[in-house]
Amino acid sequence: MEEKRQAGARVATSIGTAFQHADADEVCSSILNLSSGGVFILANNPLPIDSQLSMRFHLPGDTEIIDVRGRVVWIKQRSSVFPAGMGIQFTELSPTHQRKIEAFVEAQLRSH
């Protein structure tokens, strides 16, 4: 069965993030696109599919840190066209942070 990709519309962005898997060290990276259901994160060594992770970031123009938990649902190896990374589906996200992400995505879509 094919894995369902992130819910809703996605917007291209460049947001700094830090993520951590299990007891591994925290890794700093960038979010390249964002939707209400998840993100695509740059990662030279993507985690295996179904890996659980925690991540934190803040939306442009907002100082509040968004803490989420997610699951790797797809990975992309580096190619001549695309960078390596992983698609993360949010699995734990507060309703307040969910609304903030939805508002950010909607505002970005309206501005383009």
N, C-alpha and C positions, 0 to 999 in steps of 0.2 A: 504494500500500500504506500502511495506517495505521501510524504509529509506535507501538511498544509503550511504554507508560508504565513508570514506575519499578517495579522488582521488589519484591515483598513488601508488608507492611502499612506504612502511613504514620501518623505521629503529628504532630499540630499542635504547634508550638513557636515560640519566638521566640529565636533564637540569632544573635548578631552574627557577621558574616562579612566577609571582604574577598576580592574576586575581581579577576582581571586577564585581559584578552584581548589576545593578541599583544603589541605594544609600547605599548599604551595605559596610562594611569595606573591605579593600583589604585583600585577603587571599594569603599567600605564600604556594607554593606547588612544585611539580616536574612533569615534562613532562616525561612520560615513553616511548612514541613512537611518531614519527614525520613523516609527509608526506608533500608533497607540498600543500595538501588540508586541513590539520588539524593536531590535536594532541590528545593524550590521557593523561589526567591530573589526578593525584592522588587526591581524594577528599573523606574524610570520610562522608560528607553529600553532595552528588552530587545535583546539581541544577536540577529542572524539565526539561524535554525535551522541546525544543524550547526557553529556556531562552537565552537571549542575554547577552554577557559579553565582557569586554575588558581585554586584557592580554598583558604582556610584558615579554620579555626574551632576552637573547643574546646567540648566537650559540657559542659552544666551539671554542676558538682561535680567536674570534672576539669580540671587545669591544662595537660595535654599538648595542644599544637597539632596538629590533624589537617590535613595537607596532602594535597589531592587534585587530580586533573585530571578534567575532565568535558567533556561536549558538550551544547549546547542541543538538546533534543529537542522542545520545544514552547514557545510564548510566549502570554501572555495580555495583551491591551491593557486599559488601565484602563476600568472600567465603573462604573455607579452602585452596583454590589454588590461587585465584586472589584477589588483593587488590581492594577496592572500588574506583571508579573514573568515569570520564565522557569523552565521545568522543566529541570533539569540531571541527566543520567545520568552516574554515576561511570564513568570509563574507566581510571583508574589510582588504586589505593588499596591501601596495604599490608595484609597479612593481619591485623596487630595492630589497625590502625584499623578494618578491616572488622568484627572481632569486637567492638570497643568500640561501634561504631554499632549493631550488632545487639543487644547487651546493653542499650543505652540504649532502643532502640525497644521491646524486649520488656518492660522495666521500666515504661515509660510505659503500655503497653497493659494490663499487670496492675494498674496503679494507678487505672485509669479504669473 
